[in-house]
Amino acid sequence: MKPDADPDDMQGPSARLEQLTDQLLDHLETRWEYATLTFAEKMSALLSNLAGMIVALAFALMVLMLLCVALALWLGDLIGNKAGGFALSSLILIPIGALAFYVIRPLFREKIIQNMLSDEDLPKES
């Protein structure tokens, strides 16, 4: 036996197999932790984007509601009947709302899916 020999080279096959198994388990555990951290990061980004969209949508809906009331009152004064003004404004807004729903809905869906699948906000692996 050489005095400068590596002690790992002197181990038997069962010791090497055990060491390899330990390294494999450590690797799998590290991969699992990485996957859970990546998932948590993507979900937190998705939920923060969703929360921001909900707040913006709530304010936009409040503004839209007040504009609709103003339109209804204006139309009511124009035709001389407040109830008729509200009815007329709702008849005007129903097709606009349906069109907006069918046009905007796929855009939001694609944006949410794109944010969920994008890796731009994750650090690059070296």
N, C-alpha and C positions, 0 to 999 in steps of 0.2 A: 504494500500500500504506500502511496506517495504521501509525504507529509503536507504538501500544499493542495491536496485533493479537497474538493467541495464536499461538505458533510451531506448535502442533499443528494449527491451522486451515490453515496454509500447506502442510501435507504433501499429497502426492498420494494418490490412492485406493489404490495398492498399499502405501504405507507405513501407511496406516490399517488396511488389511486385515491386514497383518503384525502390527501392534500388537494388533488384535482377536484374531487367532489366538494370539498369545502370552498374552493375558489369558485366553482360553478354556482353553488348556493349563494355565495356572497354577490356574485354577478347578477343572478336572477333577482335577488332582493333589491339590489341597487336599481335595476331596470324597473322593477315594480314601483319603487319610490319615485323614480323619475317620471313614470307614466302617471302616477297619481298627482304629482306636482304640476305636470303639464296640463292635466285635465282640470285641476283646481284653478290654474291660472287662466285657462280659456273660459271656464265657467264664470269666473269673477269678471273678466273683461266683457263677456256677453251680458251678464246681469247688470253691470254698471251702464253699458250702452242702453239696455232695455229700460232701466230706471230713468235715464236721461230722456229717452224718447217718450216715456209715459208722462213725465213732468212737462215737457214741451207740448205734447199732445193735449194735456189738460188745459194749459194756458191758451193754446190755439182754439180749443173748443169753447172756452169761456168767451174769447173775443168773437168767435163766429156766432155764438148764441146772442151776444149783445148786438152784433151787426144785423142778425136776422130779426130781432125784436125791433130795431130801428127801421129796417126795411118794411116790416109789417105795419108799424105805426104810420110811416110815411105813405104807404099804399092805402092804408085805411083813411087817412086824411084826403088823399087824392080822389078816392071813389066815394067818400062820405060815409063809410061804414068800417068801424074798427075790426069787427069780426071778419068782414070780407077781406080786409087787408091782410089779416093773419092767414086766412084760407088761401088767398092768392099767393102770398109769399111761400107758403108750404108747397103749393103746386109748382112753383118755380124751382124750389130747392130739391124736390124729390128726384128729378132726373139728374140734376147736378151732383147730388150725393151718390146716386147709383153709379154714375160715370166715374166719379172720383174713387169709389170703392173698388171698381173693377180695374182701374188703371194703377192706383197706388198700392193696392194689396200685394201684387207680385213683386213690386220694387222693394217693399219692406221685407218680404220673405227672402228674397235673394240677398239683401244686405245682411240680414241676421245670419243666414247660412254662410255667407262669405266671411263674416266676422268670426264665426265659430270655427271655420276651417283654415283661416289664415294664420300663418306663422310669423307675420311681420313684427308682432309685438314681443315675440319670444327671442331670447338671445341665441345667436348662431353657435352651433357646436364647433369646436376646433379639433 
